[in-house]
Amino acid sequence: MSDIAQQNFDLLADRWPELARKVLATQPKREMHWEGSENQPTLAIDGRRLWSAYDAEAEARTQASMVPQASTHAWAYGVGSGDLMRELLGRSHLERLHVVPLDLGVLNVLLQVVDHRDWLSDPRVQLHDPSGQERVNRPFAAVPPCLSLITGDLGRLQERLEHELLRPFESERLQKRAQLRERHIDANRELVASDGDVAELFGSRPRTTAFVCAAGPTLWKTAPWIVGHRDEGILVAVDGALTPLLRQGLVPDIVLSLDDNPETIIEYFRGNLAHCSEGVLVYTPIVDPAALRLWPGQRKTMYTEEPVYDAIRSEYPKGQLYVAGSVTHPAVDLAVRLGAARVMLFGTDFGFPDRQIHANADAPLAFYEAGAKAGTTTMNGHGQTIGSLSSFQGYRMGLERYIRDHRDVTFVNMSRDGARIEGAVYADQIE
């Protein structure tokens, strides 16, 4: 071991002895080699460069930009070259920097081959054992390549970090759709004025069981269960699940729609909807008006907390439902607001079990097919990894937050093949 490596480990042992013992006991089983030039070398682990081979300091400045300049404390996830920590510690306002190495084996390697003495000795630094870490603390910055090297019980932390890192891009995507949304709201103004209010449904089914159907692939496997128990609860479906349910002879009591994409939404409502004349469509005003006029039954308007609805909300007050990116969220929220004591979740897969993409094979699936090849994964109810999307993981986390806030309601995940949903039990775990 070199003198610098020994001093790295000595600093670790002096300041965080328990963590040092764990790091020394964790032998990395990774493929490692140096890449880049002699002037800008970078360490590659399992084929992933941990920092830039061109300008590591500029890369660190970009990573650190997630933390506001005036922050007195910050969290750094991942270690890499140490440049992220140096960049943050260079700020005069910073009083405390919490560092979470995301893999102790990788940290072991980095302490052997990179000089980390400066930031390890800084009294403002607090190094944390990553074991059991699940929550993303803010404000934070991260070394993205380190996320892809996470192993063990940090899978949920990895998903949450990836979701937070992608949040600015999601906001940018929504901004690009702002004009389309405004056009739909203007075109739907007459309908909103004359249609009902989702709040009229609140409290209408006290202590009921709600079957909430999303459009994940497992809906095909689990919907037959509903056929045998249809009279035992109210059937609430997202628009993408409508066609698969109708094909199995199941007519939803309520369908929810908040998709502003006209290409997607029209396909969901293009089939024979004659059997839906007794059903209720709950929609947000950003939905394509052509799709809304295809619905043969009652329509009721809902809003979410998004600012895009502020103007029309003040003109035509209607009920509000929870959303965190997916139509599944207001479907679940409506079930609870109806009065459901038990919410049974069908097709809430948030991933691609058995490499299947969607319950509705007729839907435009190019986006999902491309995303399924991106390599993002999540854990299913069998303890196995399945393909997913970063956006899906964000949607799942939004549902998990909702479940945590509604502990008086029992949530039942009807399939182990899709993503594991914290707070929801499985059907085989209850009577």
C-alpha positions as CSV (number, residue, x, y, z in Angstrom):
1,M,0.0,0.0,0.0
2,S,1.4,3.4,-0.9
3,D,2.0,6.1,1.6
4,I,-0.9,8.2,0.4
5,A,-3.3,5.2,0.5
6,Q,-2.1,4.4,4.1
7,Q,-2.8,8.0,5.1
8,N,-6.2,7.8,3.5
9,F,-7.1,4.8,5.6
10,D,-5.5,6.3,8.7
11,L,-7.7,9.4,8.4
12,L,-10.8,7.2,7.9
13,A,-9.9,5.1,10.9
14,D,-9.2,8.1,13.1
15,R,-12.4,9.9,12.3
16,W,-14.8,7.0,11.6
17,P,-13.4,3.8,13.1
18,E,-16.5,1.7,12.6
19,L,-16.9,2.6,9.0
20,A,-13.1,2.0,8.4
21,R,-13.5,-1.5,9.7
22,K,-16.3,-2.2,7.3
23,V,-14.4,-0.7,4.4
24,L,-11.3,-2.8,5.1
25,A,-13.5,-5.9,5.4
26,T,-15.2,-5.3,2.1
27,Q,-13.1,-6.7,-0.7
28,P,-14.1,-5.3,-4.1
29,K,-15.0,-7.9,-6.7
30,R,-14.9,-5.6,-9.6
31,E,-13.2,-5.2,-13.0
32,M,-11.0,-2.1,-12.7
33,H,-8.6,-0.3,-15.0
34,W,-7.3,3.1,-15.8
35,E,-8.4,5.0,-18.9
36,G,-7.8,8.4,-20.4
37,S,-4.5,10.2,-20.9
38,E,-1.5,10.5,-18.6
39,N,-2.6,14.1,-17.7
40,Q,-6.3,13.2,-17.2
41,P,-6.5,9.6,-16.0
42,T,-9.8,8.2,-14.8
43,L,-10.6,5.0,-13.1
44,A,-13.1,2.7,-14.8
45,I,-15.0,0.1,-12.7
46,D,-17.1,-2.5,-14.4
47,G,-16.8,-0.4,-17.6
48,R,-18.0,2.9,-16.0
49,R,-15.7,5.9,-15.8
50,L,-16.0,7.4,-12.3
51,W,-15.0,10.8,-13.4
52,S,-14.3,12.8,-16.6
53,A,-11.1,11.9,-18.6
54,Y,-11.3,15.5,-20.0
55,D,-12.0,18.0,-17.3
56,A,-12.9,16.4,-13.9
57,E,-13.0,19.8,-12.1
58,A,-15.6,21.2,-14.6
59,E,-17.6,18.0,-14.2
60,A,-17.5,18.5,-10.4
61,R,-18.7,22.1,-10.7
62,T,-21.7,20.9,-12.8
63,Q,-22.5,18.2,-10.2
64,A,-22.2,20.7,-7.3
65,S,-24.5,23.2,-9.0
66,M,-27.4,21.2,-7.6
67,V,-26.6,22.7,-4.2
68,P,-27.5,26.4,-3.8
69,Q,-24.4,28.6,-3.3
70,A,-25.7,30.0,0.0
71,S,-26.4,26.6,1.6
72,T,-24.7,26.0,4.9
73,H,-25.0,22.3,4.6
74,A,-25.0,19.7,1.8
75,W,-25.1,16.0,1.1
76,A,-22.8,14.3,-1.5
77,Y,-23.7,10.9,-2.7
78,G,-20.8,8.9,-4.1
79,V,-17.1,9.7,-3.9
80,G,-15.4,9.3,-7.2
81,S,-12.2,11.4,-7.6
82,G,-13.2,13.6,-4.6
83,D,-13.6,16.6,-6.8
84,L,-17.2,17.0,-5.9
85,M,-16.4,17.3,-2.2
86,R,-13.6,19.7,-2.9
87,E,-15.9,21.9,-5.0
88,L,-18.5,22.0,-2.2
89,L,-15.9,22.6,0.5
90,G,-14.5,25.5,-1.4
91,R,-17.6,27.5,-0.6
92,S,-17.2,29.8,2.3
93,H,-20.8,29.5,3.5
94,L,-20.6,25.7,3.8
95,E,-20.5,24.6,7.4
96,R,-21.2,20.8,7.1
97,L,-20.8,18.4,4.3
98,H,-22.4,14.9,4.7
99,V,-20.8,12.3,2.4
100,V,-22.4,9.0,1.6
101,P,-20.2,6.5,-0.2
102,L,-22.6,4.3,-2.2
103,D,-20.5,1.2,-2.2
104,L,-17.9,0.3,0.4
105,G,-16.0,-1.9,-1.9
106,V,-15.6,0.9,-4.4
107,L,-14.6,3.2,-1.5
108,N,-11.9,0.7,-0.6
109,V,-10.5,0.9,-4.1
110,L,-10.6,4.7,-4.3
111,L,-8.8,5.1,-1.0
112,Q,-6.0,2.9,-2.4
113,V,-5.5,4.7,-5.7
114,V,-6.7,8.3,-5.3
115,D,-5.5,11.0,-2.8
116,H,-8.5,11.9,-0.7
117,R,-6.6,13.3,2.3
118,D,-7.6,16.9,1.9
119,W,-11.4,16.5,2.1
120,L,-11.2,13.5,4.6
121,S,-9.4,15.7,7.0
122,D,-11.7,18.7,6.7
123,P,-13.6,19.1,10.0
124,R,-16.8,20.1,8.1
125,V,-17.0,16.6,6.6
126,Q,-19.2,13.9,8.1
127,L,-18.8,10.5,6.4
128,H,-21.9,8.2,6.7
129,D,-22.2,4.4,6.5
130,P,-24.5,3.8,3.5
131,S,-26.1,0.7,5.0
132,G,-29.8,1.2,5.4
133,Q,-29.8,4.6,3.7
134,E,-33.0,5.0,1.8
135,R,-33.9,8.7,2.0
136,V,-32.4,11.4,-0.2
137,N,-31.3,14.3,2.0
138,R,-31.4,17.8,0.6
139,P,-29.7,19.8,-0.7
140,F,-27.6,17.2,-2.4
141,A,-25.2,16.5,-5.2
142,A,-24.2,13.2,-6.6
143,V,-21.5,11.4,-8.6
144,P,-23.8,9.7,-11.2
145,P,-21.4,6.8,-12.2
146,C,-21.3,5.7,-8.6
147,L,-25.1,5.2,-8.6
148,S,-24.7,2.5,-11.3
149,L,-22.3,0.6,-9.0
150,I,-24.7,0.3,-6.1
151,T,-25.2,-3.2,-4.8
152,G,-27.0,-4.8,-1.9
153,D,-29.7,-3.1,0.1
154,L,-29.3,0.4,-1.4
155,G,-31.5,-0.2,-4.5
156,R,-34.2,2.1,-3.2
157,L,-31.7,4.9,-2.5
158,Q,-30.4,4.5,-6.0
159,E,-33.8,4.8,-7.5
160,R,-34.6,7.9,-5.5
161,L,-31.4,9.6,-6.4
162,E,-31.9,8.8,-10.1
163,H,-35.4,10.2,-9.9
164,E,-34.2,13.4,-8.2
165,L,-31.4,13.9,-10.7
166,L,-33.9,13.6,-13.6
167,R,-36.5,15.9,-12.1
168,P,-35.2,19.1,-13.8
169,F,-35.4,17.3,-17.2
170,E,-39.0,16.3,-16.4
171,S,-39.9,19.9,-15.5
172,E,-38.3,21.0,-18.8
173,R,-40.4,18.4,-20.7
174,L,-43.6,19.7,-19.1
175,Q,-42.6,23.3,-20.0
176,K,-42.3,22.2,-23.6
177,R,-45.9,20.9,-23.5
178,A,-47.3,24.0,-21.7
179,Q,-48.7,25.6,-24.9
180,L,-50.5,22.3,-25.8
181,R,-52.0,22.1,-22.4
182,E,-53.2,25.7,-22.5
183,R,-54.9,25.1,-25.8
184,H,-56.7,22.0,-24.5
185,I,-57.8,24.0,-21.4
186,D,-59.2,26.7,-23.6
187,A,-61.0,24.2,-25.9
188,N,-62.5,22.4,-22.9
189,R,-63.8,25.5,-21.2
190,E,-67.4,24.8,-22.2
191,L,-67.2,21.2,-21.1
192,V,-65.7,22.2,-17.7
193,A,-68.6,24.7,-17.2
194,S,-71.3,22.1,-17.9
195,D,-69.8,18.9,-16.7
196,G,-70.0,17.6,-13.1
197,D,-67.5,18.0,-10.3
198,V,-65.4,15.0,-9.1
199,A,-66.0,16.2,-5.5
200,E,-69.6,15.1,-6.0
201,L,-68.2,11.5,-5.7
202,F,-66.3,12.1,-2.5
203,G,-67.7,10.0,0.4
204,S,-70.2,8.2,-1.8
205,R,-68.9,4.7,-1.1
206,P,-68.0,4.5,2.6
207,R,-66.0,1.4,3.7
208,T,-66.1,0.0,0.2
209,T,-63.5,-2.1,-1.5
210,A,-62.0,-0.4,-4.6
211,F,-60.4,-2.3,-7.5
212,V,-58.0,0.3,-9.0
213,C,-56.7,-0.8,-12.4
214,A,-53.6,0.7,-14.0
215,A,-52.3,-0.4,-17.4
216,G,-49.3,-2.5,-16.5
217,P,-48.8,-5.9,-18.2
218,T,-50.0,-7.9,-15.2
219,L,-53.5,-6.5,-15.6
220,W,-54.2,-9.3,-18.1
221,K,-53.3,-11.9,-15.5
222,T,-55.1,-10.4,-12.6
223,A,-58.3,-9.0,-14.2
224,P,-59.9,-12.4,-14.2
225,W,-59.9,-12.2,-10.4
226,I,-62.1,-9.1,-10.7
227,V,-64.5,-11.0,-13.0
228,G,-65.2,-13.4,-10.1
229,H,-65.6,-10.6,-7.5
230,R,-67.1,-7.8,-9.5
231,D,-70.0,-7.2,-7.2
232,E,-67.8,-6.9,-4.2
233,G,-66.4,-3.5,-5.0
234,I,-66.2,-0.4,-7.2
235,L,-64.0,-0.6,-10.3
236,V,-61.8,2.5,-10.9
237,A,-59.6,2.4,-14.0
238,V,-57.1,4.6,-15.7
239,D,-57.8,5.4,-19.3
240,G,-55.0,3.1,-20.6
241,A,-56.6,0.1,-18.8
242,L,-60.0,0.7,-20.4
243,T,-59.6,-1.5,-23.5
244,P,-58.0,-4.5,-21.8
245,L,-60.8,-4.4,-19.2
246,L,-63.6,-4.2,-21.8
247,R,-62.0,-7.1,-23.6
248,Q,-62.4,-9.2,-20.5
249,G,-66.0,-8.2,-20.0
250,L,-65.3,-5.7,-17.2
251,V,-66.9,-2.3,-17.4
252,P,-65.3,0.3,-15.0
253,D,-67.6,2.4,-12.8
254,I,-65.1,5.3,-13.1
255,V,-62.4,6.0,-15.6
256,L,-59.7,8.7,-15.0
257,S,-57.8,10.6,-17.7
258,L,-55.2,13.3,-17.4
259,D,-53.0,12.7,-20.5
260,D,-52.4,15.8,-22.7
261,N,-51.0,13.7,-25.6
262,P,-53.7,13.5,-28.3
263,E,-52.1,10.6,-30.1
264,T,-52.2,8.5,-26.9
265,I,-55.5,9.5,-25.5
266,I,-57.5,9.0,-28.7
267,E,-56.3,5.4,-29.0
268,Y,-57.6,4.7,-25.5
269,F,-61.1,5.9,-26.3
270,R,-61.3,4.7,-30.0
271,G,-63.0,1.3,-29.2
272,N,-66.6,0.4,-28.7
273,L,-67.6,2.3,-25.6
274,A,-71.3,1.6,-25.8
275,H,-71.1,-0.5,-22.5
276,C,-69.7,2.5,-20.7
277,S,-72.8,4.7,-20.9
278,E,-73.4,4.2,-17.1
279,G,-69.8,4.9,-16.2
280,V,-68.2,8.2,-15.2
281,L,-65.2,9.8,-16.9
282,V,-63.2,11.9,-14.5
283,Y,-60.8,14.1,-16.4
284,T,-58.5,17.1,-16.1
285,P,-59.0,20.0,-18.6
286,I,-55.6,19.3,-20.3
287,V,-57.1,16.2,-22.0
288,D,-57.7,16.4,-25.8
289,P,-61.4,17.6,-26.2
290,A,-61.9,15.1,-29.1
291,A,-61.2,12.3,-26.7
292,L,-63.6,13.7,-24.0
293,R,-66.5,13.9,-26.5
294,L,-66.1,10.2,-27.3
295,W,-67.2,9.2,-23.8
296,P,-70.9,8.1,-23.8
297,G,-71.6,8.6,-20.1
298,Q,-71.2,11.3,-17.5
299,R,-68.1,13.4,-17.3
300,K,-66.8,15.1,-14.1
301,T,-63.9,17.5,-14.0
302,M,-61.0,17.2,-11.6
303,Y,-57.9,19.4,-11.0
304,T,-54.5,18.7,-9.5
305,E,-52.3,21.2,-7.6
306,E,-50.4,22.0,-10.8
307,P,-50.4,25.8,-11.6
308,V,-51.6,25.2,-15.2
309,Y,-55.1,24.9,-13.7
310,D,-55.0,28.1,-11.6
311,A,-57.0,30.3,-14.0
312,I,-59.8,27.8,-14.9
313,R,-59.9,26.6,-11.3
314,S,-60.8,30.1,-10.1
315,E,-63.4,30.4,-12.8
316,Y,-65.0,26.9,-12.3
317,P,-64.0,25.5,-8.9
318,K,-63.9,21.7,-8.9
319,G,-62.4,19.0,-6.7
320,Q,-58.7,18.3,-6.6
321,L,-56.9,14.9,-6.6
322,Y,-53.4,13.9,-5.8
323,V,-50.9,13.4,-8.7
324,A,-47.2,12.7,-8.8
325,G,-46.7,12.2,-12.5
326,S,-49.1,9.3,-13.3
327,V,-52.8,8.9,-13.8
328,T,-52.6,6.0,-11.3
329,H,-52.2,8.5,-8.5
330,P,-55.5,10.3,-8.9
331,A,-57.2,6.9,-9.5
332,V,-56.0,5.7,-6.1
333,D,-56.8,9.0,-4.4
334,L,-60.3,9.0,-5.8
335,A,-60.8,5.5,-4.5
336,V,-59.8,6.6,-1.1
337,R,-61.9,9.7,-1.3
338,L,-64.9,7.6,-2.3
339,G,-64.5,6.1,1.2
340,A,-62.7,2.9,0.4
341,A,-61.3,1.0,3.3
342,R,-59.4,-1.4,1.0
343,V,-57.8,-0.5,-2.3
344,M,-56.7,-3.4,-4.5
345,L,-54.1,-2.5,-7.1
346,F,-54.2,-4.2,-10.5
347,G,-51.6,-3.5,-13.2
348,T,-49.6,-1.1,-11.0
349,D,-46.4,-2.6,-12.3
350,F,-44.1,0.4,-12.7
351,G,-41.9,-1.8,-14.8
352,F,-41.8,-4.5,-17.5
353,P,-42.4,-7.9,-16.0
354,D,-41.7,-10.8,-18.3
355,R,-40.4,-8.1,-20.7
356,Q,-44.0,-7.1,-21.4
357,I,-44.6,-3.4,-22.0
358,H,-48.3,-2.5,-21.5
359,A,-51.6,-4.1,-20.9
360,N,-53.0,-2.4,-24.0
361,A,-51.2,-3.9,-27.0
362,D,-53.1,-1.4,-29.3
363,A,-51.7,1.7,-27.5
364,P,-48.8,3.7,-29.0
365,L,-45.9,1.9,-27.3
366,A,-42.8,3.2,-29.1
367,F,-41.8,5.4,-26.1
368,Y,-42.1,2.5,-23.7
369,E,-40.3,0.1,-26.0
370,A,-37.4,2.5,-26.3
371,G,-37.3,3.0,-22.6
372,A,-37.4,-0.7,-21.8
373,K,-34.0,-1.0,-23.5
374,A,-32.4,1.7,-21.4
375,G,-31.2,-0.6,-18.7
376,T,-33.1,0.8,-15.7
377,T,-34.3,-1.9,-13.3
378,T,-36.4,-2.2,-10.1
379,M,-37.2,-5.0,-7.7
380,N,-40.4,-7.1,-8.0
381,G,-42.3,-8.9,-5.4
382,H,-40.3,-12.1,-5.9
383,G,-37.0,-10.3,-5.1
384,Q,-36.0,-10.3,-8.8
385,T,-35.0,-7.4,-10.9
386,I,-37.2,-6.3,-13.8
387,G,-36.8,-3.7,-16.4
388,S,-38.3,-0.2,-15.7
389,L,-38.0,3.4,-16.5
390,S,-36.7,6.2,-14.3
391,S,-40.0,7.9,-14.7
392,F,-41.8,4.8,-13.6
393,Q,-39.7,4.7,-10.4
394,G,-40.7,8.2,-9.7
395,Y,-44.4,7.3,-10.1
396,R,-44.0,4.4,-7.8
397,M,-42.3,6.5,-5.2
398,G,-45.2,9.0,-5.5
399,L,-47.7,6.2,-4.8
400,E,-45.6,5.0,-1.8
401,R,-45.7,8.5,-0.3
402,Y,-49.4,8.5,-0.7
403,I,-49.7,5.1,1.0
404,R,-47.6,6.3,3.9
405,D,-50.0,9.2,4.4
406,H,-53.1,7.0,4.4
407,R,-52.3,4.3,7.0
408,D,-56.0,3.9,7.8
409,V,-56.5,2.3,4.3
410,T,-55.3,-1.2,3.3
411,F,-53.5,-1.2,0.0
412,V,-53.2,-4.6,-1.7
413,N,-50.8,-5.3,-4.6
414,M,-52.4,-8.0,-6.6
415,S,-49.3,-9.2,-8.4
416,R,-45.8,-10.0,-7.3
417,D,-44.6,-9.8,-10.9
418,G,-44.5,-6.0,-11.0
419,A,-42.5,-3.6,-8.9
420,R,-42.6,-4.0,-5.2
421,I,-44.6,-1.1,-3.7
422,E,-43.7,-0.2,-0.1
423,G,-46.7,0.0,2.1
424,A,-48.8,-2.3,0.0
425,V,-49.3,-5.9,1.1
426,Y,-49.7,-8.8,-1.4
427,A,-52.9,-10.7,-1.8
428,D,-51.3,-13.8,-0.5
429,Q,-50.4,-12.1,2.7
430,I,-54.0,-11.4,3.7
431,E,-57.1,-13.5,4.3
